[in-house]
Amino acid sequence: MENRIIQTIGTLAKEETFAQVEHVSDLKNQVLESVRPFPGYHGSNPPGQKDAESYFMITKLRYNDEKLIRAIMQTRRDLSFSYNGAPGTIHLGQKDYNVIRLKGVKAIQLPKLVDAFEKYEIEFAKKEKHLEDTALLRIRKFFSMEETLEGIFRDKDRPDFGYIQIPFGLHWNTFKNMTEKLKFNIDDNNFDAALGNVYCPNGLLDFVRIYDKNFKIGKLIFIKEKYLEYISKL
């Protein structure tokens, strides 16, 4: 069987711990950084903020994805440094914040990014109250994955990301409880799980994203079997 390759747009939902960027003196806008980008992973060398390089610029208004993606494309051409950006939403303190997620940038570059986006009519919230908490993040992004076994995919750009196809979408709290139960009942529970879907010709493909620096296909097969077992009892 020829390996199925999926390259398309989709959504990823995950929990992260966020803190407000306070150490950039000339940054007047509300920007968050990810303190624990993979909270489910607790290995001997867990990735931290320096590894993830993730910042979240809170927009003043709710812009549609097309406007934000076009602004990301334009600013990438304008700036002297490269970065990756994606639109998203953070549900923090019973409130939804619309954000642009930035990866591959340094904190000192954030004011330049604010200025670059404002040229294309994207405004950002001013720094007000201090924000810090664990929150639900939803990102709309491009996925590139290859099916290695039936219903199991490997990310073509990140070898430490695997994807398990599930039969239908889950509510976040259902998925969170399911993951906690799974981790409690297996010995090797060192992985971070997120929930997502991608657009395909036949509709949506729903999946669980697994992050594990010590990626093993056998472990992913076992995790898939456990999720499908729990889903079958819903």
N, C-alpha and C positions, 0 to 999 in steps of 0.2 A: 504494500500500500504506500502510495506517495504521500509524504508528509504534507499536511495541510498548513498553509501559511496564511495568517490573518494580519492584515495591515489596515487599520481603520481607526475611527474616532470612537471613544467610549468614555465611561465614567468610573472613577474609583472612589470608594468611601472607606475612610479609615480614621482611627482615633490617634491623635498626637497630643503632646504637651507643648503649649505655646507660652512664650513670654514676650513682652514688649521690648523692642530694641531701644535701649536707653543710652548706649555708649557712643553714639555718633552725634556730636555736638551740633552740627548744622542740619540735622534731619528734623524737620518741623512736622512731619506727617506721621500718621499712626501705621507702624510697620511691626509685624510680629516675626519672631524667629522660632523655628522648631527645636525645642530642647530635647525631646525624645521622639525622633522620627519613626522608630520601630519599637514601640513599647513592649511588644510581645517577645522580642528577642533579648535574651539575657546571657549571651555566650561570654567567653573569656575576653573577646575583643568587640564589644557591642559598638555599633556606629553611633557617633555623637553628632553634634551640630557641625563640627568642622568637616566631618565626612559627608554629611548630607548637603550642606551649603544651601539650606532652604529658607527663604524669606517670603513673607506674605504682606503685600501692600494693600491696605484696605481702601477701596474706592469710595468716593463721596456719594456716587449714584449707582444704581443698578444698571450697568451697561449690558447689552446683549453680547453673546459670545463672539459673533462675527466682528463687531466693532473692536473688541479686545484683542482678538487674534490678529486682525489687520494692524492694530497699533503695535503689537508685539513684533510683527514682521518688519514694520517700518523702523522701529527703534533699533532693532538688531542690525539694520543696514546703516543707521546713522551713527551708532556708538563705536568707539574704538576698541571695545572689549566685547566678547561673545557671552551669551547667556541663553538659558532656556526658560520660557514662560508659558503659563497655562492659566485660564480662568478657573475660578472655583468659589466655594462658599464655606465659611467656618461657622458652625453653630456653637456659640460661646456665651455662657451666662444667659440662656433663654432668648438670645438674639442672633439673627443671621447677619454675618458680615460678608459682603462680596469682596473678593480678593483677586489679585494676580499673584500666582505663585512663581517665585524666581528661584532657579537653581544655577549654580556655577558662578555666583557673584560674591563679591566681598562686601562687608558692611559699609566700607567707606565709599563704595560706588552707588549706594542707594540714593543719595541726593541727586546725582546725575541722572539716574533712571527716572526719578520723579519729574525732573525738568524735561527729559526726553518724551515722556508720555503726555505731559501737558501740552506739548506742541501739537498733539493729535487729539486734543479735546478730551483727554481722560484726566479727571480730577480726583484727588485723594483726600481722605478725611484728615483733618488736623489732629495733632496729638492732644488728647484730652486725658481721660481717666486711664489709670494703669490697668492693662489687661494681662492676665496670666491664669491659665487653667488647662486642664485636659479637655479637649473638645473634638467634635466630629467634623472632619474635613471631607468635602466632596470636590474632586478635581475633574475637569473635562480635558482629556488629553488624547494624544495619538498613541496607539499600541502597535507593536510589531512582535508577533509571537508565532512560534512554529510548533505544531502538534508532533510530539515524539512518541506518545502512546495514545490510544483512544481516550479522548476526554482529558488529556494531560498535555499542557503546552509549556514551552520554555521561552522566556523573553529573548529576543534576538540581540538586544543591546545590553541587557543586564543578566548575566548568567546566574545570579543569586535570586532571581525572580522566577517562580513557577506559577502556573495557572491551572486550576482544577475546574472543569466544566460541571455546572450543577443544572438540574432540570428546569428551575424557575428562579425568579428573583426572590430574595428574602428581605423582610424588614430588618433594620439595623439591630434592634434589641433582640430579636429572635436569633440572628447570626451571632451576636455577642455572647448570648447565653450558651449557644451551641458550642462556640469556640472555647469558652471557659470550661464547659463540661468535658470536651475532648482533651484539653490540656491536663485536666485533673486525673484523667483515666489512662494516660499513656506515660511511659517512662521518658522517652525523648521528646519533651514538649518545648524544646528551644526553637521557636519559629514565631514570626509575626504574620498575622492573617488580616486581609482586607477584603472588601466585597466590591464586585464590579460587574460591568457588562460592556459589550462592544456591539456596534451595528454591523450586521452581516446581511447578505442578499435575502436570506429567509426570515430576517427579523433580528431580535436581540439574542446574543449568546451570553448567558449569565455565568459568572465564575467566582471562585475564591482565589485571591492572589496570596501566595505564600512567599515570605522572605526568609531565607536561610543562607548564611554565609558558607556553611558546609553542606552545600546542596547535594542530596542523594536521591536518585529516582525511586529507590525502594521505599524511602520514608514518605515521599510524595504520594506514592500509590497507596500506602497505608492510611495516610491522612485523608485521601480522597474517599476510600472505602468507609471511613468513620463518618465523614460529613454526609455521604449518601445514605448511610444507615440512619443517621439522625433525621435527615430530611424525609425519609420514607415513613417516619412515625408522626409527621406533622398532620 
